[in-house]
Amino acid sequence: MSKILDTPDAVIDALGGTGATTKLTNRKNPTVVSNWRKRGIPRDVETYLAVTIELKRLGFKASPSVWGMDQPVYRQKRERAL
């Protein structure tokens, strides 16, 4: 079973820190990734896939709240329809 990480700090640390996460996500400047600790990890497709695939390989999983998703999208749509 994967350990669930619930903060951007925990995710970045699990990936090996700011430098490793910078390389993994193809960012040019580590300051960008460092800012994610305060502002949150961006939800673009490339970043999401790179991070989630690497976390899975390492035995971790990011909580949906790390991505700004407190509940699954399908559930939000269904609740709005009711």
C-alpha positions in Angstrom: 0.0 0.0 0.0 1.3 3.5 -0.9 2.0 6.1 1.7 -0.3 9.1 1.0 1.4 12.5 1.0 -0.9 15.5 1.8 1.3 18.6 1.3 3.4 20.0 -1.5 6.4 20.0 0.9 5.9 16.2 1.5 5.7 15.5 -2.2 8.8 17.5 -3.1 10.7 16.0 -0.3 9.6 12.4 -1.3 10.8 13.1 -4.8 14.3 14.0 -3.5 14.0 17.7 -2.8 13.8 20.8 -4.8 16.7 20.0 -7.2 15.4 16.5 -8.1 11.9 17.8 -8.6 13.2 20.6 -10.8 14.9 18.0 -13.1 11.9 15.6 -13.0 9.5 18.3 -14.1 11.8 19.9 -16.6 11.9 23.3 -15.0 14.9 25.5 -15.6 15.1 27.2 -12.3 14.9 25.5 -8.8 13.2 28.7 -7.5 10.1 27.8 -9.4 9.8 24.4 -7.6 10.8 26.0 -4.3 7.8 28.4 -4.7 5.5 25.4 -5.0 6.1 24.7 -1.3 4.1 27.9 -0.6 1.8 28.2 -3.6 1.1 24.6 -4.4 2.1 22.3 -7.2 0.7 23.3 -10.6 -2.0 21.1 -12.1 -0.8 21.1 -15.7 -0.8 17.6 -17.3 2.9 17.2 -17.7 3.7 18.1 -14.1 0.9 15.9 -12.8 1.9 12.9 -14.8 5.7 13.2 -14.0 5.1 13.6 -10.3 2.4 10.9 -9.9 4.4 8.4 -11.9 7.6 9.0 -9.9 5.7 9.0 -6.6 4.2 5.6 -7.5 7.6 4.2 -8.4 8.8 5.3 -5.0 5.8 3.9 -3.1 4.0 7.1 -2.5 0.7 8.7 -3.6 -0.3 12.4 -3.5 -3.6 13.2 -1.9 -6.0 15.0 -4.2 -5.8 18.0 -2.0 -2.2 18.5 -3.1 -3.6 19.2 -6.6 -6.4 21.4 -5.3 -9.0 18.6 -5.7 -10.8 18.0 -2.4 -13.1 15.5 -4.0 -13.3 13.7 -7.3 -14.6 15.8 -10.2 -17.3 13.3 -11.1 -18.7 13.7 -7.6 -18.7 17.5 -7.8 -20.6 17.4 -11.1 -23.1 14.9 -9.7 -23.8 17.0 -6.6 -24.4 20.1 -8.7 -26.9 18.2 -10.8 -28.9 17.3 -7.7 
